[in-house]
Amino acid sequence: MSIRIEDILSAEHCLTEAPITSKKKLLEYLASFIAHALPESSSNDIFERFLNRERLGSTGIGEGVAIPHCRLPQCKQPFGVLLKLDEAIDFGAMDHRPVDLIFALLVPEETDSQHLKVLAMLARSFTEPSFREALRNAPNADQLYQRAINLQQP
């Protein structure tokens, strides 16, 4: 059975308006949002895990997209947050383009191949220009979610 975006993302975890001006602010914002959604977790711990992953290399995959991710002991199954920024930010992406579409992913600490399958599925979807364009043109968070789950790549 293949993993789909709706398996890891809910409409409540799609955001279109966030006061983000830098990569650090983005990771702090995501960590705070996720800690609120996963109350047994700590925003400081999530932020540090995101930072540690970014130190290994930017999760900016190109074309204005970043997929920051980390493992989290309190996470019982893959958990995603999709964010569309009004203003793109520098994320140190491999193509040097600023980022305006972010899919944050958390996976259980003991996950191995599932983690890679989820990342591969996300990367496949975000490499499609029509998928990115549809998300960028979503007028609100609900439409962002609907477009993400309906236009994803198999």
PyMOL CGO cylinders between C-alpha atoms (Angstrom):
from pymol import cmd
from pymol.cgo import CYLINDER

trace = [
    CYLINDER, 0.00, 0.00, 0.00, 1.42, 3.38, -0.97, 0.3, 1, 1, 1, 1, 1, 1,
    CYLINDER, 1.42, 3.38, -0.97, 1.47, 6.38, 1.33, 0.3, 1, 1, 1, 1, 1, 1,
    CYLINDER, 1.47, 6.38, 1.33, -0.58, 9.40, 0.30, 0.3, 1, 1, 1, 1, 1, 1,
    CYLINDER, -0.58, 9.40, 0.30, -0.52, 13.00, 1.50, 0.3, 1, 1, 1, 1, 1, 1,
    CYLINDER, -0.52, 13.00, 1.50, -3.89, 12.63, 3.24, 0.3, 1, 1, 1, 1, 1, 1,
    CYLINDER, -3.89, 12.63, 3.24, -2.34, 9.86, 5.37, 0.3, 1, 1, 1, 1, 1, 1,
    CYLINDER, -2.34, 9.86, 5.37, -0.05, 12.39, 7.02, 0.3, 1, 1, 1, 1, 1, 1,
    CYLINDER, -0.05, 12.39, 7.02, -1.79, 15.76, 6.54, 0.3, 1, 1, 1, 1, 1, 1,
    CYLINDER, -1.79, 15.76, 6.54, -5.11, 17.11, 7.77, 0.3, 1, 1, 1, 1, 1, 1,
    CYLINDER, -5.11, 17.11, 7.77, -6.92, 20.28, 6.72, 0.3, 1, 1, 1, 1, 1, 1,
    CYLINDER, -6.92, 20.28, 6.72, -6.16, 21.79, 10.15, 0.3, 1, 1, 1, 1, 1, 1,
    CYLINDER, -6.16, 21.79, 10.15, -2.45, 21.47, 9.41, 0.3, 1, 1, 1, 1, 1, 1,
    CYLINDER, -2.45, 21.47, 9.41, -2.52, 23.56, 6.23, 0.3, 1, 1, 1, 1, 1, 1,
    CYLINDER, -2.52, 23.56, 6.23, -1.58, 27.21, 6.68, 0.3, 1, 1, 1, 1, 1, 1,
    CYLINDER, -1.58, 27.21, 6.68, -1.58, 30.12, 4.28, 0.3, 1, 1, 1, 1, 1, 1,
    CYLINDER, -1.58, 30.12, 4.28, -0.92, 33.14, 6.45, 0.3, 1, 1, 1, 1, 1, 1,
    CYLINDER, -0.92, 33.14, 6.45, 2.16, 33.17, 8.61, 0.3, 1, 1, 1, 1, 1, 1,
    CYLINDER, 2.16, 33.17, 8.61, 4.42, 36.10, 9.53, 0.3, 1, 1, 1, 1, 1, 1,
    CYLINDER, 4.42, 36.10, 9.53, 7.65, 34.45, 8.34, 0.3, 1, 1, 1, 1, 1, 1,
    CYLINDER, 7.65, 34.45, 8.34, 10.72, 36.45, 7.34, 0.3, 1, 1, 1, 1, 1, 1,
    CYLINDER, 10.72, 36.45, 7.34, 13.58, 33.95, 7.66, 0.3, 1, 1, 1, 1, 1, 1,
    CYLINDER, 13.58, 33.95, 7.66, 14.44, 30.26, 7.76, 0.3, 1, 1, 1, 1, 1, 1,
    CYLINDER, 14.44, 30.26, 7.76, 14.98, 30.42, 11.53, 0.3, 1, 1, 1, 1, 1, 1,
    CYLINDER, 14.98, 30.42, 11.53, 11.60, 32.11, 12.09, 0.3, 1, 1, 1, 1, 1, 1,
    CYLINDER, 11.60, 32.11, 12.09, 9.97, 29.51, 9.86, 0.3, 1, 1, 1, 1, 1, 1,
    CYLINDER, 9.97, 29.51, 9.86, 11.42, 26.60, 11.83, 0.3, 1, 1, 1, 1, 1, 1,
    CYLINDER, 11.42, 26.60, 11.83, 10.43, 28.26, 15.13, 0.3, 1, 1, 1, 1, 1, 1,
    CYLINDER, 10.43, 28.26, 15.13, 6.91, 28.86, 13.84, 0.3, 1, 1, 1, 1, 1, 1,
    CYLINDER, 6.91, 28.86, 13.84, 6.56, 25.26, 12.64, 0.3, 1, 1, 1, 1, 1, 1,
    CYLINDER, 6.56, 25.26, 12.64, 7.95, 23.88, 15.91, 0.3, 1, 1, 1, 1, 1, 1,
    CYLINDER, 7.95, 23.88, 15.91, 5.46, 25.94, 17.93, 0.3, 1, 1, 1, 1, 1, 1,
    CYLINDER, 5.46, 25.94, 17.93, 2.55, 24.94, 15.69, 0.3, 1, 1, 1, 1, 1, 1,
    CYLINDER, 2.55, 24.94, 15.69, 3.50, 21.25, 15.84, 0.3, 1, 1, 1, 1, 1, 1,
    CYLINDER, 3.50, 21.25, 15.84, 4.01, 21.29, 19.62, 0.3, 1, 1, 1, 1, 1, 1,
    CYLINDER, 4.01, 21.29, 19.62, 0.50, 22.69, 19.94, 0.3, 1, 1, 1, 1, 1, 1,
    CYLINDER, 0.50, 22.69, 19.94, -0.84, 19.87, 17.75, 0.3, 1, 1, 1, 1, 1, 1,
    CYLINDER, -0.84, 19.87, 17.75, 1.22, 17.22, 19.58, 0.3, 1, 1, 1, 1, 1, 1,
    CYLINDER, 1.22, 17.22, 19.58, 0.89, 18.41, 23.21, 0.3, 1, 1, 1, 1, 1, 1,
    CYLINDER, 0.89, 18.41, 23.21, 3.27, 15.77, 24.59, 0.3, 1, 1, 1, 1, 1, 1,
    CYLINDER, 3.27, 15.77, 24.59, 6.07, 17.33, 22.54, 0.3, 1, 1, 1, 1, 1, 1,
    CYLINDER, 6.07, 17.33, 22.54, 8.13, 20.46, 23.15, 0.3, 1, 1, 1, 1, 1, 1,
    CYLINDER, 8.13, 20.46, 23.15, 8.52, 23.28, 20.64, 0.3, 1, 1, 1, 1, 1, 1,
    CYLINDER, 8.52, 23.28, 20.64, 12.16, 23.72, 21.71, 0.3, 1, 1, 1, 1, 1, 1,
    CYLINDER, 12.16, 23.72, 21.71, 12.88, 20.03, 21.10, 0.3, 1, 1, 1, 1, 1, 1,
    CYLINDER, 12.88, 20.03, 21.10, 11.19, 20.09, 17.69, 0.3, 1, 1, 1, 1, 1, 1,
    CYLINDER, 11.19, 20.09, 17.69, 13.03, 23.31, 16.73, 0.3, 1, 1, 1, 1, 1, 1,
    CYLINDER, 13.03, 23.31, 16.73, 16.39, 21.78, 17.72, 0.3, 1, 1, 1, 1, 1, 1,
    CYLINDER, 16.39, 21.78, 17.72, 15.63, 18.62, 15.75, 0.3, 1, 1, 1, 1, 1, 1,
    CYLINDER, 15.63, 18.62, 15.75, 14.76, 20.69, 12.67, 0.3, 1, 1, 1, 1, 1, 1,
    CYLINDER, 14.76, 20.69, 12.67, 17.95, 22.73, 13.09, 0.3, 1, 1, 1, 1, 1, 1,
    CYLINDER, 17.95, 22.73, 13.09, 20.08, 19.61, 13.52, 0.3, 1, 1, 1, 1, 1, 1,
    CYLINDER, 20.08, 19.61, 13.52, 18.65, 18.20, 10.29, 0.3, 1, 1, 1, 1, 1, 1,
    CYLINDER, 18.65, 18.20, 10.29, 19.26, 21.48, 8.44, 0.3, 1, 1, 1, 1, 1, 1,
    CYLINDER, 19.26, 21.48, 8.44, 22.89, 21.44, 9.60, 0.3, 1, 1, 1, 1, 1, 1,
    CYLINDER, 22.89, 21.44, 9.60, 23.35, 18.25, 7.58, 0.3, 1, 1, 1, 1, 1, 1,
    CYLINDER, 23.35, 18.25, 7.58, 22.21, 20.14, 4.47, 0.3, 1, 1, 1, 1, 1, 1,
    CYLINDER, 22.21, 20.14, 4.47, 19.29, 22.29, 3.47, 0.3, 1, 1, 1, 1, 1, 1,
    CYLINDER, 19.29, 22.29, 3.47, 15.95, 20.55, 3.02, 0.3, 1, 1, 1, 1, 1, 1,
    CYLINDER, 15.95, 20.55, 3.02, 15.15, 23.13, 0.33, 0.3, 1, 1, 1, 1, 1, 1,
    CYLINDER, 15.15, 23.13, 0.33, 14.65, 20.78, -2.64, 0.3, 1, 1, 1, 1, 1, 1,
    CYLINDER, 14.65, 20.78, -2.64, 14.40, 23.47, -5.30, 0.3, 1, 1, 1, 1, 1, 1,
    CYLINDER, 14.40, 23.47, -5.30, 11.69, 25.24, -7.28, 0.3, 1, 1, 1, 1, 1, 1,
    CYLINDER, 11.69, 25.24, -7.28, 10.65, 27.23, -4.18, 0.3, 1, 1, 1, 1, 1, 1,
    CYLINDER, 10.65, 27.23, -4.18, 9.97, 24.12, -2.07, 0.3, 1, 1, 1, 1, 1, 1,
    CYLINDER, 9.97, 24.12, -2.07, 11.38, 22.94, 1.27, 0.3, 1, 1, 1, 1, 1, 1,
    CYLINDER, 11.38, 22.94, 1.27, 10.62, 19.75, 3.17, 0.3, 1, 1, 1, 1, 1, 1,
    CYLINDER, 10.62, 19.75, 3.17, 12.07, 20.24, 6.66, 0.3, 1, 1, 1, 1, 1, 1,
    CYLINDER, 12.07, 20.24, 6.66, 11.83, 16.98, 8.53, 0.3, 1, 1, 1, 1, 1, 1,
    CYLINDER, 11.83, 16.98, 8.53, 12.95, 15.20, 11.66, 0.3, 1, 1, 1, 1, 1, 1,
    CYLINDER, 12.95, 15.20, 11.66, 12.33, 12.22, 13.87, 0.3, 1, 1, 1, 1, 1, 1,
    CYLINDER, 12.33, 12.22, 13.87, 10.40, 12.79, 17.10, 0.3, 1, 1, 1, 1, 1, 1,
    CYLINDER, 10.40, 12.79, 17.10, 9.92, 10.27, 19.94, 0.3, 1, 1, 1, 1, 1, 1,
    CYLINDER, 9.92, 10.27, 19.94, 6.43, 11.61, 20.75, 0.3, 1, 1, 1, 1, 1, 1,
    CYLINDER, 6.43, 11.61, 20.75, 5.28, 11.13, 17.16, 0.3, 1, 1, 1, 1, 1, 1,
    CYLINDER, 5.28, 11.13, 17.16, 3.36, 7.89, 16.72, 0.3, 1, 1, 1, 1, 1, 1,
    CYLINDER, 3.36, 7.89, 16.72, 2.87, 8.12, 12.95, 0.3, 1, 1, 1, 1, 1, 1,
    CYLINDER, 2.87, 8.12, 12.95, 4.10, 10.44, 10.17, 0.3, 1, 1, 1, 1, 1, 1,
    CYLINDER, 4.10, 10.44, 10.17, 2.74, 13.94, 10.72, 0.3, 1, 1, 1, 1, 1, 1,
    CYLINDER, 2.74, 13.94, 10.72, 2.77, 16.79, 8.22, 0.3, 1, 1, 1, 1, 1, 1,
    CYLINDER, 2.77, 16.79, 8.22, 2.18, 20.53, 8.06, 0.3, 1, 1, 1, 1, 1, 1,
    CYLINDER, 2.18, 20.53, 8.06, 1.80, 22.33, 4.73, 0.3, 1, 1, 1, 1, 1, 1,
    CYLINDER, 1.80, 22.33, 4.73, 2.51, 26.04, 4.64, 0.3, 1, 1, 1, 1, 1, 1,
    CYLINDER, 2.51, 26.04, 4.64, 2.24, 28.50, 1.76, 0.3, 1, 1, 1, 1, 1, 1,
    CYLINDER, 2.24, 28.50, 1.76, 4.07, 31.80, 2.33, 0.3, 1, 1, 1, 1, 1, 1,
    CYLINDER, 4.07, 31.80, 2.33, 2.99, 35.10, 0.81, 0.3, 1, 1, 1, 1, 1, 1,
    CYLINDER, 2.99, 35.10, 0.81, 6.63, 36.15, 0.52, 0.3, 1, 1, 1, 1, 1, 1,
    CYLINDER, 6.63, 36.15, 0.52, 9.33, 33.62, -0.31, 0.3, 1, 1, 1, 1, 1, 1,
    CYLINDER, 9.33, 33.62, -0.31, 12.32, 33.36, 2.05, 0.3, 1, 1, 1, 1, 1, 1,
    CYLINDER, 12.32, 33.36, 2.05, 15.92, 32.28, 1.62, 0.3, 1, 1, 1, 1, 1, 1,
    CYLINDER, 15.92, 32.28, 1.62, 16.20, 28.65, 2.72, 0.3, 1, 1, 1, 1, 1, 1,
    CYLINDER, 16.20, 28.65, 2.72, 19.60, 27.74, 1.33, 0.3, 1, 1, 1, 1, 1, 1,
    CYLINDER, 19.60, 27.74, 1.33, 17.93, 25.57, -1.32, 0.3, 1, 1, 1, 1, 1, 1,
    CYLINDER, 17.93, 25.57, -1.32, 20.13, 23.69, -3.75, 0.3, 1, 1, 1, 1, 1, 1,
    CYLINDER, 20.13, 23.69, -3.75, 18.92, 25.83, -6.68, 0.3, 1, 1, 1, 1, 1, 1,
    CYLINDER, 18.92, 25.83, -6.68, 19.41, 29.03, -4.61, 0.3, 1, 1, 1, 1, 1, 1,
    CYLINDER, 19.41, 29.03, -4.61, 15.77, 30.04, -5.15, 0.3, 1, 1, 1, 1, 1, 1,
    CYLINDER, 15.77, 30.04, -5.15, 13.76, 31.39, -2.21, 0.3, 1, 1, 1, 1, 1, 1,
    CYLINDER, 13.76, 31.39, -2.21, 11.13, 29.09, -0.73, 0.3, 1, 1, 1, 1, 1, 1,
    CYLINDER, 11.13, 29.09, -0.73, 7.38, 29.73, -0.50, 0.3, 1, 1, 1, 1, 1, 1,
    CYLINDER, 7.38, 29.73, -0.50, 5.99, 26.18, -0.21, 0.3, 1, 1, 1, 1, 1, 1,
    CYLINDER, 5.99, 26.18, -0.21, 6.95, 24.19, 2.88, 0.3, 1, 1, 1, 1, 1, 1,
    CYLINDER, 6.95, 24.19, 2.88, 5.91, 20.70, 3.88, 0.3, 1, 1, 1, 1, 1, 1,
    CYLINDER, 5.91, 20.70, 3.88, 7.19, 19.96, 7.39, 0.3, 1, 1, 1, 1, 1, 1,
    CYLINDER, 7.19, 19.96, 7.39, 7.36, 16.28, 8.20, 0.3, 1, 1, 1, 1, 1, 1,
    CYLINDER, 7.36, 16.28, 8.20, 7.79, 14.52, 11.52, 0.3, 1, 1, 1, 1, 1, 1,
    CYLINDER, 7.79, 14.52, 11.52, 8.14, 10.78, 11.82, 0.3, 1, 1, 1, 1, 1, 1,
    CYLINDER, 8.14, 10.78, 11.82, 8.44, 8.40, 14.76, 0.3, 1, 1, 1, 1, 1, 1,
    CYLINDER, 8.44, 8.40, 14.76, 11.99, 8.03, 16.00, 0.3, 1, 1, 1, 1, 1, 1,
    CYLINDER, 11.99, 8.03, 16.00, 12.18, 4.32, 15.19, 0.3, 1, 1, 1, 1, 1, 1,
    CYLINDER, 12.18, 4.32, 15.19, 10.91, 4.76, 11.62, 0.3, 1, 1, 1, 1, 1, 1,
    CYLINDER, 10.91, 4.76, 11.62, 13.27, 3.85, 8.82, 0.3, 1, 1, 1, 1, 1, 1,
    CYLINDER, 13.27, 3.85, 8.82, 11.95, 2.84, 5.41, 0.3, 1, 1, 1, 1, 1, 1,
    CYLINDER, 11.95, 2.84, 5.41, 8.55, 4.49, 5.99, 0.3, 1, 1, 1, 1, 1, 1,
    CYLINDER, 8.55, 4.49, 5.99, 10.31, 7.83, 6.50, 0.3, 1, 1, 1, 1, 1, 1,
    CYLINDER, 10.31, 7.83, 6.50, 12.07, 7.48, 3.16, 0.3, 1, 1, 1, 1, 1, 1,
    CYLINDER, 12.07, 7.48, 3.16, 8.85, 6.44, 1.38, 0.3, 1, 1, 1, 1, 1, 1,
    CYLINDER, 8.85, 6.44, 1.38, 7.05, 9.52, 2.68, 0.3, 1, 1, 1, 1, 1, 1,
    CYLINDER, 7.05, 9.52, 2.68, 9.90, 11.83, 1.62, 0.3, 1, 1, 1, 1, 1, 1,
    CYLINDER, 9.90, 11.83, 1.62, 9.98, 10.20, -1.83, 0.3, 1, 1, 1, 1, 1, 1,
    CYLINDER, 9.98, 10.20, -1.83, 6.22, 10.64, -2.25, 0.3, 1, 1, 1, 1, 1, 1,
    CYLINDER, 6.22, 10.64, -2.25, 6.44, 14.31, -1.26, 0.3, 1, 1, 1, 1, 1, 1,
    CYLINDER, 6.44, 14.31, -1.26, 9.40, 14.94, -3.54, 0.3, 1, 1, 1, 1, 1, 1,
    CYLINDER, 9.40, 14.94, -3.54, 7.57, 13.31, -6.49, 0.3, 1, 1, 1, 1, 1, 1,
    CYLINDER, 7.57, 13.31, -6.49, 4.54, 15.51, -5.95, 0.3, 1, 1, 1, 1, 1, 1,
    CYLINDER, 4.54, 15.51, -5.95, 6.52, 18.72, -5.52, 0.3, 1, 1, 1, 1, 1, 1,
    CYLINDER, 6.52, 18.72, -5.52, 8.60, 18.12, -8.64, 0.3, 1, 1, 1, 1, 1, 1,
    CYLINDER, 8.60, 18.12, -8.64, 5.44, 18.48, -10.75, 0.3, 1, 1, 1, 1, 1, 1,
    CYLINDER, 5.44, 18.48, -10.75, 5.05, 22.12, -11.89, 0.3, 1, 1, 1, 1, 1, 1,
    CYLINDER, 5.05, 22.12, -11.89, 1.24, 21.81, -11.99, 0.3, 1, 1, 1, 1, 1, 1,
    CYLINDER, 1.24, 21.81, -11.99, 1.17, 20.63, -8.36, 0.3, 1, 1, 1, 1, 1, 1,
    CYLINDER, 1.17, 20.63, -8.36, 3.33, 23.54, -7.17, 0.3, 1, 1, 1, 1, 1, 1,
    CYLINDER, 3.33, 23.54, -7.17, 1.34, 26.07, -9.19, 0.3, 1, 1, 1, 1, 1, 1,
    CYLINDER, 1.34, 26.07, -9.19, -1.99, 24.80, -7.88, 0.3, 1, 1, 1, 1, 1, 1,
    CYLINDER, -1.99, 24.80, -7.88, -0.74, 25.11, -4.28, 0.3, 1, 1, 1, 1, 1, 1,
    CYLINDER, -0.74, 25.11, -4.28, 0.66, 28.59, -4.91, 0.3, 1, 1, 1, 1, 1, 1,
    CYLINDER, 0.66, 28.59, -4.91, -2.68, 29.71, -6.32, 0.3, 1, 1, 1, 1, 1, 1,
    CYLINDER, -2.68, 29.71, -6.32, -4.76, 28.31, -3.46, 0.3, 1, 1, 1, 1, 1, 1,
    CYLINDER, -4.76, 28.31, -3.46, -6.76, 31.23, -2.03, 0.3, 1, 1, 1, 1, 1, 1,
    CYLINDER, -6.76, 31.23, -2.03, -7.06, 29.78, 1.49, 0.3, 1, 1, 1, 1, 1, 1,
    CYLINDER, -7.06, 29.78, 1.49, -5.94, 26.93, 3.75, 0.3, 1, 1, 1, 1, 1, 1,
    CYLINDER, -5.94, 26.93, 3.75, -8.91, 24.72, 2.88, 0.3, 1, 1, 1, 1, 1, 1,
    CYLINDER, -8.91, 24.72, 2.88, -8.17, 24.96, -0.84, 0.3, 1, 1, 1, 1, 1, 1,
    CYLINDER, -8.17, 24.96, -0.84, -4.48, 24.37, -0.12, 0.3, 1, 1, 1, 1, 1, 1,
    CYLINDER, -4.48, 24.37, -0.12, -5.42, 21.07, 1.53, 0.3, 1, 1, 1, 1, 1, 1,
    CYLINDER, -5.42, 21.07, 1.53, -7.88, 20.06, -1.18, 0.3, 1, 1, 1, 1, 1, 1,
    CYLINDER, -7.88, 20.06, -1.18, -5.36, 20.74, -3.93, 0.3, 1, 1, 1, 1, 1, 1,
    CYLINDER, -5.36, 20.74, -3.93, -2.59, 18.92, -2.09, 0.3, 1, 1, 1, 1, 1, 1,
    CYLINDER, -2.59, 18.92, -2.09, -4.56, 15.71, -1.68, 0.3, 1, 1, 1, 1, 1, 1,
    CYLINDER, -4.56, 15.71, -1.68, -6.25, 15.79, -5.09, 0.3, 1, 1, 1, 1, 1, 1,
    CYLINDER, -6.25, 15.79, -5.09, -3.26, 16.64, -7.26, 0.3, 1, 1, 1, 1, 1, 1,
    CYLINDER, -3.26, 16.64, -7.26, -0.50, 14.59, -5.61, 0.3, 1, 1, 1, 1, 1, 1,
    CYLINDER, -0.50, 14.59, -5.61, 1.56, 12.26, -7.74, 0.3, 1, 1, 1, 1, 1, 1,
    CYLINDER, 1.56, 12.26, -7.74, 1.13, 8.48, -7.26, 0.3, 1, 1, 1, 1, 1, 1,
]
cmd.load_cgo(trace, "trace")
